[in-house]
Amino acid sequence: MKRLVLTAVLLIALGAPAQAQTPEAAGPNKELSGDEETSANSDRIQPIQTYLNALGYDAGPADGVLGKRAVAAIRAFETEQGLARAALETRGALTLLLLHLMIAVPDLSEGVTAYKSSGYATALRVFRARAALGRATAQYYLGIMYDKGKGVPQDYAKAIEWYTKAAEQGMARAQYNVGVAYDNGEGVLQDYAEAKKWYTKAAEQGYAKAQSNLGTMYGTGEGVPEDYVRAHMWYNLAVAQGNETARENRDLRAEQMTPADISKA
């Protein structure tokens, strides 16, 4: 029911005609001709290419051009889904094709549920599709799967690749994991400066584990100048969120600080 409502809403929003035009056959080499037609349809073609690639069809780069690879991918999708061959020249037919593609991509929640119940094959398919569409949560979960070797061979390099994509979109959990990777040299060369950078991004969003790890870096002088005041400050922020590891480390560090420094922290 939800998907039917979504389809109706998107049809209205995208300006699809009330009745779809009769699909026309098009050979595998068919391309748009004429500037007017290209301009009218390019805003449909790029997301179509993106969704096709997300579903595992090789549509080539998402460049808005209805070239040979995109046409072949569209035909393969139509055949597999039992759809009529779309009239590739018409805006309305492309809109309907886009809606079919959007519905065909599994919902992210399906992947999360499958992952939590050890259905890794399903989870991998969902996360790959959604990650290709830029969903940070899907990218993060792909990182987890490669990090732990769940449903895929363990590969720290691939894990950090996916974590970084999610981290660059501002996901604190992913930023923390990127920091850990650089801190430990897992999948990347050990780099304390990079670890500090990503820990800080997550910590400034209130992620307690990142705050605790920053406290440890400042407390030990690992990649940063040793600074008990800053260490105590970061530990304290993590403690405020219930992080027990930070509490233990903060109390140990406090034994080496003056009351004035603790007050400053």
Secondary structure, 3 states (H helix, E strand, C coil): CHHHHHHHHHHHHHCCCCCCCCCCCCCCCCCCCCHHHHHHHHHHHHHHHHHHHHCCCCCCCCCCCCCHHHHHHHHHHHHHHCCCCCCCCCHHHHHHHHHHHHHHCCCHHHHHHHHHCCCHHHHHHHHHHHHHCCCHHHHHHHHHHHHHCCCCCCCHHHHHHHHHHHHCCCCHHHHHHHHHHHHHCCCCCCCHHHHHHHHHHHHCCCCHHHHHHHHHHHHHCCCCCCCHHHHHHHHHHHHCCCCHHHHHHHHHHHCCCCHHHHHHC
